[in-house]
Amino acid sequence: MKNRFLPQTSKGKWSVSLFAAFLVLGIAGNRISNATVNAIEYPNPINSPLLGSVI
């Protein structure tokens, strides 16, 4: 039984890796925003240089 979840083409692998990077950076931005108490409606990179680097 073959694993059909992951794509076999290079473009498919590239898109999966970009999606994974999007999820990881989104979670990291959320964690940094919560840790630095950046409690505004949207994450403000000006208030947090670390958050701005992740975004």
C-alpha positions in Angstrom: 0.0 0.0 0.0 1.5 3.3 -1.1 1.4 6.5 0.8 -0.6 9.0 -1.4 -0.6 11.8 1.2 2.6 13.5 0.1 3.1 14.6 -3.5 5.7 13.0 -5.7 6.5 16.0 -8.0 9.0 18.7 -7.1 6.3 21.4 -7.3 4.1 19.4 -5.0 6.8 19.0 -2.5 7.7 22.7 -2.7 4.0 23.7 -2.1 3.8 21.4 0.9 7.0 22.8 2.4 5.7 26.4 1.9 2.5 25.5 3.6 4.4 24.0 6.5 6.5 27.1 6.7 3.4 29.3 6.7 1.9 27.3 9.6 5.2 27.3 11.6 5.7 31.1 11.2 2.1 31.8 12.0 2.3 29.8 15.3 5.7 31.4 16.1 4.2 34.9 15.5 1.3 34.1 17.7 3.5 32.8 20.5 5.8 35.8 20.3 2.9 38.2 20.3 1.5 36.6 23.4 4.8 36.4 25.2 5.6 40.1 24.6 2.0 41.1 25.6 1.4 42.7 22.2 -2.3 42.8 22.9 -3.6 44.9 20.0 -6.0 44.0 17.3 -3.2 42.9 14.9 0.5 42.1 15.6 2.5 45.3 15.4 6.1 44.7 14.3 7.1 48.2 15.4 6.3 47.4 19.1 8.2 44.1 18.9 11.4 43.8 16.8 11.4 40.0 17.4 7.8 39.7 16.1 8.7 41.9 13.1 11.6 39.6 12.2 9.3 36.5 12.3 6.7 38.2 10.2 
